[in-house]
Amino acid sequence: MRVEEEIADVFIYLLRPADVLQVDLAAAVDSKLRKNAERYPVELARGRAVKYSELERGN
């Protein structure tokens, strides 16, 4: 099966529970992207596959 079809299947299966649970997917994605940007600053995380607590911070 083509990748596009698989991605569409996942999206379709996601839409139903989001609808039933009244989750605003756009708002949820925006919120998650903002959290990830805080947890994984580009200057520390780019090219690294580590948990945010393992990133070296100057704090």
C-alpha positions in Angstrom: 0.0 0.0 0.0 1.2 3.5 -0.7 2.4 5.7 2.2 -0.3 8.3 1.5 -3.0 5.7 2.0 -1.6 4.5 5.3 -1.3 8.1 6.6 -4.9 8.7 5.5 -6.0 5.6 7.4 -4.3 6.8 10.6 -5.8 10.3 10.2 -9.3 8.8 9.7 -8.9 6.6 12.8 -7.8 9.7 14.7 -10.7 11.9 13.6 -13.4 9.7 15.1 -12.2 9.7 18.8 -11.3 13.4 18.5 -14.9 14.1 17.3 -16.5 12.0 20.0 -14.3 13.5 22.7 -14.7 17.0 21.3 -11.0 17.6 20.9 -10.0 20.5 18.8 -7.2 18.9 16.9 -5.7 22.2 15.5 -5.5 23.6 19.1 -4.1 20.4 20.4 -1.4 20.3 17.8 -0.5 23.9 18.3 -0.3 23.4 22.1 1.9 20.3 21.6 4.2 22.1 19.2 4.7 25.0 21.6 5.5 22.6 24.5 8.0 20.7 22.3 9.6 24.0 21.3 10.2 24.8 25.0 11.4 21.3 25.9 13.6 20.8 22.9 15.2 24.2 21.9 16.7 23.9 18.5 20.1 25.0 19.6 20.3 22.1 22.1 18.2 19.4 20.4 19.0 19.5 16.7 20.5 16.3 15.5 20.1 14.6 18.9 17.6 11.9 19.9 17.5 12.3 23.6 14.8 13.0 26.2 14.5 16.7 27.0 15.7 16.1 30.6 19.0 14.9 29.1 19.7 18.1 27.1 22.5 20.2 28.6 21.0 23.5 29.6 22.8 26.6 31.0 20.3 26.9 33.8 
